[in-house]
Amino acid sequence: MTKNILKTVLRWLSILILWKYQPLIIAITGSVGKTAAKEAVFAVASIKARTRKSYGNYNNEIGVPLTIIGCISPGRKFFAWLWIFAKGVFIFLFPAKYPKILVVEMGADRPGDIEYLTSFVKPAVSVVTAVGPSHLENFSKMDHIILEKSNLVRVLRGGTAVLNYDDPAVRQMAAKHKGKTTFYGLDSRADIAASDIIYKPQGIIFKARYSGNTVPIELTGVLGEPSVYAALAAAACGIVLGLNLVEIGRALGIYRTLPGRLRLLSGIKSTTIIDDTYNSSPASAIAALEILSLLPAQRRIAILGDMAELGEATEQGHREVGRAVAERKIDIFVVVGPKSKFSGDEARLAGYAGGQILEFENSDEARIPVQNLIRPGDMILVKGSQAARMEKIVKEIMAEPERAGKLLCRQSGTWLDT
């Protein structure tokens, strides 16, 4: 079965199912933060009505329809795909207990991705988190990425755009439609704003303000500014759904990040790991470094792997991260991969005052030296793009490696064999 045939069948099944059940669709895109926002929005929307979210990173022309149908990809199993098609037809022909709300993540790896997805998935709420230099190999310019992401706002017909006020490129997307826009952010001019943020090893406490009302929000087991932004995006969506801030605050109490996304793990030798190995970009790496620098620790260790799909901005992006390391309280800097050597070089040029900079060609080479390096009381950030396979380092130093299948990303048989 060719990919084009698969796309076409899934598209038409999605059209028929959405036409029959008319769920309210909340679509989320952005260069960083969209998965965290999806999880937070799902937590809030679920108290309003029966809700389904995108599975894992199902955010493309195959994954989005699979979410609509309610199935997991069977890979290359032909007859399993036939079963999925049959299920889609059954859902359309016969009454089903279908979700009232769909929270759908939409990725944009190349020009036209958002336009294709919104040709049959029509959002009532469009959320844009932030725009950064990801997938530049396919877009060539930041302006092209911004234009592609803005298509999610442009397609709104009477719906609401939920936009990150603190990102100027995202803020300007409000001009792309004539309907309602709700801004969220740390800036006090945002419609839904956060203040008095307290970061703790156990989580985050902040105050959320909307329309003159202020409510304390407590997030457990999550870290850093990206989680605050995710919670604010979810709060904005909750307001659109008719919830009040108190209800939203209670819902966010059950919000948790997914494996490999700024998740706190216990490490060997009484250490603590910030596992952010799912993916990486310059913006998200710098944000993770900021979190590391704020948390109490005997030593702060940053272990950063290559960032992929930056195209012509590869060297520049890695050097930006190296400068960020030099500017923060990082005691030991470990770079993994040939591209990350730019980060190490830039940290030295920027006057890095930490103890040492260690360089390794890949994550396999780094595992044992990192294990020997760490000491009790260390706070260890591990981050990199998917191809860097930085979760291998986390598995080497985590206190419960037998639970890696539940706690880490990329633990399926397909990934473990590569």
Backbone torsions as a table, in degrees:
resi	resn	phi	psi	omega
1	MET	NA	123.7	-178.6
2	THR	-77.3	159.1	-179.2
3	LYS	-64.0	-36.1	-179.8
4	ASN	-64.7	-40.8	177.0
5	ILE	-64.0	-43.9	179.5
6	LEU	-59.8	-47.2	178.7
7	LYS	-58.6	-44.2	-176.4
8	THR	-64.8	-46.2	180.0
9	VAL	-63.4	-45.7	179.9
10	LEU	-63.3	-38.2	179.4
11	ARG	-62.0	-46.8	-177.4
12	TRP	-70.1	-36.6	174.8
13	LEU	-62.4	-40.9	178.3
14	SER	-62.7	-43.9	179.5
15	ILE	-58.8	-46.3	-177.5
16	LEU	-66.1	-43.5	-178.6
17	ILE	-66.3	-44.6	179.9
18	LEU	-65.6	-37.4	178.1
19	TRP	-64.1	-39.3	-177.7
20	LYS	-72.2	-46.5	-170.3
21	TYR	-97.9	-18.3	175.3
22	GLN	50.7	50.5	177.1
23	PRO	-69.9	153.0	172.4
24	LEU	-76.9	125.6	-174.8
25	ILE	-107.1	123.3	172.1
26	ILE	-106.6	112.4	-177.9
27	ALA	-104.8	138.9	-174.8
28	ILE	-128.9	130.9	173.5
29	THR	-138.7	171.8	-179.6
30	GLY	152.8	158.4	178.4
31	SER	-75.2	-33.3	177.0
32	VAL	-137.3	150.8	171.1
33	GLY	85.6	-0.8	-174.8
34	LYS	-73.0	-34.1	179.5
35	THR	-70.9	-41.4	176.0
36	ALA	-61.5	-42.1	177.7
37	ALA	-62.8	-40.6	179.1
38	LYS	-58.7	-45.4	-178.9
39	GLU	-64.6	-41.4	-180.0
40	ALA	-69.0	-42.2	178.3
41	VAL	-62.2	-41.5	178.5
42	PHE	-60.6	-42.7	179.8
43	ALA	-60.0	-40.1	-179.1
44	VAL	-76.2	-46.5	-177.1
45	ALA	-63.5	-29.9	-176.0
46	SER	-63.7	-24.3	178.8
47	ILE	-82.9	-11.0	178.2
48	LYS	-88.7	-44.4	-176.3
49	ALA	-163.0	171.0	177.2
50	ARG	-60.9	123.3	-169.9
51	THR	-129.6	143.4	172.5
52	ARG	-123.6	143.6	178.1
53	LYS	-117.4	161.8	174.3
54	SER	-57.8	136.9	176.9
55	TYR	-76.3	131.9	174.9
56	GLY	48.4	-122.8	177.9
57	ASN	-109.1	38.2	179.7
58	TYR	-74.8	81.2	-173.9
59	ASN	-127.2	17.4	-177.9
60	ASN	-118.4	-165.9	-174.0
61	GLU	-66.4	-17.5	175.4
62	ILE	-98.3	-45.9	-175.1
63	GLY	-65.7	-41.0	-179.0
64	VAL	-62.9	-49.1	175.9
65	PRO	-60.3	-36.0	177.9
66	LEU	-62.9	-37.5	175.4
67	THR	-63.3	-42.5	179.8
68	ILE	-62.1	-42.3	179.4
69	ILE	-74.2	-32.9	-179.6
70	GLY	95.0	41.1	-176.2
71	CYS	-133.4	158.3	174.4
72	ILE	-99.0	143.9	179.3
73	SER	-61.6	130.2	176.6
74	PRO	-89.8	9.5	-179.7
75	GLY	72.0	-125.5	-176.3
76	ARG	-98.5	15.4	-177.4
77	LYS	-81.7	102.8	-172.9
78	PHE	-58.0	-49.5	-175.4
79	PHE	-69.5	-28.1	175.2
80	ALA	-67.0	-35.5	175.0
81	TRP	-65.6	-39.0	177.0
82	LEU	-61.6	-37.5	177.5
83	TRP	-64.6	-40.1	177.8
84	ILE	-62.6	-43.1	177.4
85	PHE	-59.8	-43.4	-179.8
86	ALA	-63.2	-39.5	178.0
87	LYS	-63.2	-43.0	178.5
88	GLY	-60.3	-43.4	178.2
89	VAL	-63.6	-41.9	179.9
90	PHE	-61.6	-44.6	-179.9
91	ILE	-61.1	-36.6	179.8
92	PHE	-73.2	-41.3	-173.9
93	LEU	-79.3	-30.6	-173.8
94	PHE	-122.5	153.0	-179.6
95	PRO	-61.0	138.6	179.8
96	ALA	-139.1	157.2	177.3
97	LYS	-84.2	76.7	-172.6
98	TYR	-88.3	148.0	179.9
99	PRO	-59.5	146.8	174.8
100	LYS	-82.3	-25.9	-178.9
101	ILE	-131.0	135.0	173.1
102	LEU	-115.0	126.9	174.6
103	VAL	-106.1	108.5	-169.2
104	VAL	-117.6	124.8	174.7
105	GLU	-86.4	134.7	179.6
106	MET	-123.6	117.5	178.0
107	GLY	-91.9	163.2	178.1
108	ALA	-139.0	84.3	179.8
109	ASP	-80.5	-21.8	-177.9
110	ARG	-153.8	161.6	-179.5
111	PRO	-56.4	136.0	177.3
112	GLY	98.0	-10.3	-177.1
113	ASP	-63.0	-50.2	-179.3
114	ILE	-65.1	-41.2	180.0
115	GLU	-60.4	-40.8	179.1
116	TYR	-65.1	-47.9	-176.6
117	LEU	-63.8	-40.9	-178.7
118	THR	-79.3	-3.0	174.3
119	SER	-70.6	-20.6	177.4
120	PHE	-132.5	-11.2	174.8
121	VAL	-110.8	106.6	-173.2
122	LYS	-101.5	105.5	-176.6
123	PRO	-74.6	146.0	168.8
124	ALA	-91.8	-26.1	176.5
125	VAL	-131.8	127.1	177.9
126	SER	-114.2	120.2	-178.9
127	VAL	-108.7	127.8	173.6
128	VAL	-120.4	121.6	-172.7
129	THR	-84.3	-62.3	-179.7
130	ALA	-164.4	156.9	-178.9
131	VAL	-121.1	130.3	179.0
132	GLY	-145.9	-180.0	-174.8
133	PRO	-80.1	66.5	173.9
134	SER	-105.9	150.6	179.5
135	HIS	57.9	31.0	-179.0
136	LEU	-66.5	-18.4	177.5
137	GLU	-62.1	-30.9	-178.9
138	ASN	-97.4	-21.8	-176.5
139	PHE	-103.3	-25.2	178.1
140	SER	70.7	-36.7	-179.0
141	LYS	-134.1	148.1	176.5
142	MET	-59.4	-37.8	-179.8
143	ASP	-57.9	-34.2	-180.0
144	HIS	-70.9	-36.4	176.6
145	ILE	-65.0	-45.6	179.9
146	ILE	-59.4	-44.2	179.7
147	LEU	-61.8	-43.1	-179.6
148	GLU	-64.1	-46.6	179.9
149	LYS	-63.1	-36.2	-177.6
150	SER	-66.7	-16.5	177.9
151	ASN	-61.2	-26.4	178.9
152	LEU	-67.3	-29.1	176.3
153	VAL	-83.3	-39.4	-177.2
154	ARG	-59.4	-33.6	-174.9
155	VAL	-80.9	-6.1	-179.6
156	LEU	-62.4	136.4	176.5
157	ARG	-125.1	89.2	-179.5
158	GLY	81.5	3.5	179.7
159	GLY	-89.5	-163.9	-176.9
160	THR	-120.3	132.7	172.3
161	ALA	-93.8	128.0	176.3
162	VAL	-110.2	110.3	-168.3
163	LEU	-125.2	144.5	177.2
164	ASN	-74.7	108.3	-177.1
165	TYR	-64.8	-30.3	-173.7
166	ASP	-75.1	-14.7	176.7
167	ASP	-99.3	109.3	-175.6
168	PRO	-55.3	-38.8	-179.4
169	ALA	-65.5	-38.3	178.4
170	VAL	-72.5	-41.0	179.9
171	ARG	-57.5	-39.0	-178.3
172	GLN	-70.8	-13.1	178.6
173	MET	-68.2	-14.4	178.0
174	ALA	-58.0	-26.5	179.9
175	ALA	-73.5	-7.6	-176.0
176	LYS	-80.1	-10.9	177.4
177	HIS	-146.7	162.8	-173.7
178	LYS	-101.2	1.0	-179.0
179	GLY	-86.2	-160.4	-176.2
180	LYS	-77.4	142.1	173.8
181	THR	-125.2	131.4	173.8
182	THR	-115.5	121.1	179.4
183	PHE	-95.5	142.9	173.4
184	TYR	-128.8	156.9	179.0
185	GLY	163.0	-176.9	176.3
186	LEU	-87.2	-21.0	176.5
187	ASP	-66.1	132.3	-176.8
188	SER	-64.2	-15.7	179.1
189	ARG	-80.1	-9.6	177.5
190	ALA	-68.7	151.9	179.0
191	ASP	-63.8	-43.0	174.8
192	ILE	-117.3	113.5	-172.2
193	ALA	-125.3	151.9	177.2
194	ALA	-107.5	144.5	176.4
195	SER	-146.4	169.4	176.9
196	ASP	52.1	49.0	-177.1
197	ILE	-78.5	129.4	176.7
198	ILE	-121.0	120.3	177.9
199	TYR	-96.7	128.6	178.3
200	LYS	-128.4	158.0	176.3
201	PRO	-58.4	-25.9	-178.8
202	GLN	-88.1	-13.4	-177.4
203	GLY	158.0	-153.4	-173.7
204	ILE	-136.7	141.5	171.6
205	ILE	-123.9	134.8	174.9
206	PHE	-153.4	169.0	176.4
207	LYS	-104.5	131.7	176.5
208	ALA	-105.7	129.8	-179.5
209	ARG	-116.8	133.7	175.3
210	TYR	-149.6	126.6	174.3
211	SER	50.4	45.1	176.6
212	GLY	85.4	-7.6	179.8
213	ASN	-104.6	143.4	179.7
214	THR	-129.2	133.2	-178.7
215	VAL	-134.6	135.8	175.4
216	PRO	-73.4	139.0	179.0
217	ILE	-121.1	131.0	177.2
218	GLU	-119.6	122.6	177.8
219	LEU	-108.9	126.7	-175.7
220	THR	-107.4	135.3	175.5
221	GLY	74.2	15.4	177.4
222	VAL	-123.8	163.3	-172.9
223	LEU	-133.0	146.6	161.7
224	GLY	75.2	171.7	-178.8
225	GLU	-55.2	-39.9	179.4
226	PRO	-56.3	-34.1	178.3
227	SER	-71.1	-33.9	175.6
228	VAL	-64.4	-44.9	178.5
229	TYR	-61.9	-40.2	178.5
230	ALA	-61.9	-43.0	179.8
231	ALA	-65.5	-38.0	178.7
232	LEU	-67.3	-40.6	176.2
233	ALA	-61.1	-41.5	178.5
234	ALA	-65.6	-39.0	178.3
235	ALA	-62.7	-41.1	177.8
236	ALA	-61.3	-43.0	178.0
237	CYS	-65.8	-37.6	177.3
238	GLY	-62.0	-40.4	176.6
239	ILE	-61.4	-43.6	177.9
240	VAL	-59.1	-35.9	-179.1
241	LEU	-80.3	-2.0	176.9
242	GLY	92.6	13.8	177.9
243	LEU	-88.1	156.4	175.3
244	ASN	-99.2	170.6	-174.3
245	LEU	-63.7	-32.8	179.5
246	VAL	-66.5	-44.8	177.3
247	GLU	-62.2	-41.1	180.0
248	ILE	-64.1	-43.1	179.2
249	GLY	-60.4	-41.4	178.2
250	ARG	-64.3	-41.6	-179.4
251	ALA	-64.2	-39.3	-178.9
252	LEU	-68.8	-14.6	176.0
253	GLY	-64.4	-20.7	179.2
254	ILE	-101.5	1.3	179.8
255	TYR	-68.9	131.3	176.2
256	ARG	-134.6	149.1	176.3
257	THR	-79.2	159.5	178.0
258	LEU	-84.1	163.6	178.2
259	PRO	-53.8	137.7	176.8
260	GLY	80.3	9.8	-178.2
261	ARG	-125.8	87.2	179.5
262	LEU	48.8	46.3	-178.9
263	ARG	-101.1	133.6	178.2
264	LEU	-81.0	130.4	176.6
265	LEU	-131.1	149.3	173.9
266	SER	-78.5	134.9	179.8
267	GLY	-108.3	168.1	174.9
268	ILE	-65.8	161.6	177.8
269	LYS	60.9	30.6	178.6
270	SER	59.4	42.7	176.3
271	THR	-106.3	169.9	176.4
272	THR	-125.1	134.8	-178.4
273	ILE	-110.8	133.2	167.1
274	ILE	-98.6	102.1	-176.6
275	ASP	-87.8	104.9	178.6
276	ASP	-126.4	45.7	-169.3
277	THR	-90.7	-1.0	-175.7
278	TYR	-62.6	-43.4	179.6
279	ASN	-164.8	176.4	-179.5
280	SER	-156.2	153.0	173.0
281	SER	-151.2	165.9	179.4
282	PRO	-55.8	-43.8	-178.0
283	ALA	-64.6	-45.5	-177.5
284	SER	-72.2	-32.6	177.7
285	ALA	-66.3	-43.1	178.9
286	ILE	-65.1	-39.0	177.3
287	ALA	-63.2	-40.7	179.1
288	ALA	-66.4	-38.1	177.1
289	LEU	-63.3	-37.4	178.2
290	GLU	-63.0	-41.5	177.4
291	ILE	-61.6	-47.4	179.8
292	LEU	-56.9	-42.2	-176.3
293	SER	-68.9	-21.5	-176.9
294	LEU	-90.1	-20.1	-175.3
295	LEU	-85.4	142.6	-179.6
296	PRO	-69.2	138.5	-178.9
297	ALA	-166.1	155.8	171.6
298	GLN	-66.9	-46.9	174.7
299	ARG	-140.1	147.7	176.0
300	ARG	-110.6	123.2	-177.0
301	ILE	-118.4	125.5	176.7
302	ALA	-107.5	119.2	177.8
303	ILE	-114.3	104.3	-171.1
304	LEU	-118.9	129.2	178.7
305	GLY	-101.1	175.1	-178.6
306	ASP	-54.8	145.6	172.5
307	MET	-105.9	124.5	-174.3
308	ALA	-94.5	168.8	171.6
309	GLU	59.5	34.7	176.4
310	LEU	-97.5	-6.2	176.6
311	GLY	57.5	-131.7	-178.5
312	GLU	-66.9	-15.6	-179.8
313	ALA	-91.5	12.4	-176.4
314	THR	-58.6	-53.3	-178.7
315	GLU	-65.1	-45.9	-179.0
316	GLN	-58.9	-45.4	-178.8
317	GLY	-62.6	-43.3	179.3
318	HIS	-68.7	-35.4	177.6
319	ARG	-67.8	-35.5	175.8
320	GLU	-59.1	-41.5	179.3
321	VAL	-67.7	-39.6	177.1
322	GLY	-60.7	-40.6	177.1
323	ARG	-64.3	-39.1	179.3
324	ALA	-63.0	-37.1	176.4
325	VAL	-62.5	-45.5	-178.6
326	ALA	-63.8	-29.4	-175.7
327	GLU	-85.5	-8.5	-176.4
328	ARG	-117.3	170.9	-176.2
329	LYS	-82.3	75.7	179.6
330	ILE	-113.4	120.7	-174.6
331	ASP	-83.0	-37.5	179.3
332	ILE	-135.9	134.2	-178.1
333	PHE	-118.3	119.8	179.2
334	VAL	-114.4	121.3	179.0
335	VAL	-108.6	138.5	-174.7
336	VAL	-127.7	117.1	178.5
337	GLY	110.0	155.4	-177.0
338	PRO	-64.7	-34.9	179.8
339	LYS	-70.0	-35.3	-177.2
340	SER	-68.8	-13.2	175.9
341	LYS	-61.6	-28.1	174.1
342	PHE	-61.0	-37.5	179.1
343	SER	-65.1	-44.1	178.2
344	GLY	-62.8	-44.0	179.1
345	ASP	-60.2	-45.2	-177.3
346	GLU	-67.8	-36.5	177.8
347	ALA	-60.7	-42.2	178.3
348	ARG	-63.6	-45.0	-179.6
349	LEU	-62.8	-31.6	-177.8
350	ALA	-85.4	4.8	175.1
351	GLY	84.5	34.5	178.9
352	TYR	-51.5	126.0	-174.7
353	ALA	-105.7	9.0	-179.3
354	GLY	-71.7	-179.1	-175.7
355	GLY	-68.1	-46.6	-176.7
356	GLN	-163.9	161.3	173.8
357	ILE	-121.2	120.7	-179.6
358	LEU	-110.5	141.5	-177.4
359	GLU	-125.1	136.6	178.1
360	PHE	-135.8	152.0	-177.0
361	GLU	-75.1	-32.0	-178.5
362	ASN	-157.2	174.0	-175.5
363	SER	-68.8	-33.2	177.9
364	ASP	-62.4	-41.2	179.9
365	GLU	-67.6	-28.8	-174.2
366	ALA	-85.3	-18.4	-168.4
367	ARG	-57.6	-56.1	-175.5
368	ILE	-69.3	-44.2	176.7
369	PRO	-58.3	-36.9	178.0
370	VAL	-66.1	-41.8	178.2
371	GLN	-59.3	-40.7	179.7
372	ASN	-72.6	-24.5	-175.0
373	LEU	-76.0	-39.0	-168.3
374	ILE	-74.2	153.5	-178.3
375	ARG	-135.2	161.5	178.5
376	PRO	-53.5	138.1	178.7
377	GLY	90.2	-4.9	179.6
378	ASP	-71.1	143.5	169.6
379	MET	-108.9	121.1	-168.4
380	ILE	-121.2	116.5	173.4
381	LEU	-92.5	127.8	175.5
382	VAL	-123.3	123.5	-174.3
383	LYS	-152.5	149.5	176.7
384	GLY	175.3	167.7	176.6
385	SER	-70.9	166.3	-175.2
386	GLN	-55.3	-42.9	-176.8
387	ALA	-63.8	-22.3	-179.6
388	ALA	-74.7	-19.6	177.0
389	ARG	54.1	47.7	-177.2
390	MET	-71.5	-15.4	177.0
391	GLU	-62.7	-21.8	176.6
392	LYS	-63.6	-35.5	177.9
393	ILE	-69.7	-42.1	178.7
394	VAL	-59.9	-44.3	-179.5
395	LYS	-61.3	-33.6	-179.8
396	GLU	-68.1	-33.1	-172.7
397	ILE	-112.6	-0.2	-179.8
398	MET	-75.9	151.3	-176.2
399	ALA	-71.7	-26.2	-177.1
400	GLU	-124.5	69.2	-178.7
401	PRO	-62.6	-22.1	178.3
402	GLU	-68.3	-15.7	178.2
403	ARG	-102.2	14.8	-177.9
404	ALA	-56.7	-35.5	-179.3
405	GLY	-59.5	-29.2	179.4
406	LYS	-96.9	-29.8	-171.1
407	LEU	-97.0	-22.0	-174.9
408	LEU	-111.9	158.8	174.6
409	CYS	-83.8	162.8	176.2
410	ARG	54.8	53.2	179.0
411	GLN	-111.9	12.0	176.3
412	SER	-74.8	164.0	-178.7
413	GLY	-58.2	-37.8	-179.7
414	THR	-60.5	-44.8	-179.5
415	TRP	-72.8	-39.5	-177.3
416	LEU	-66.8	-22.8	179.5
417	ASP	-82.7	-6.7	-176.9
418	THR	-111.4	NA	NA
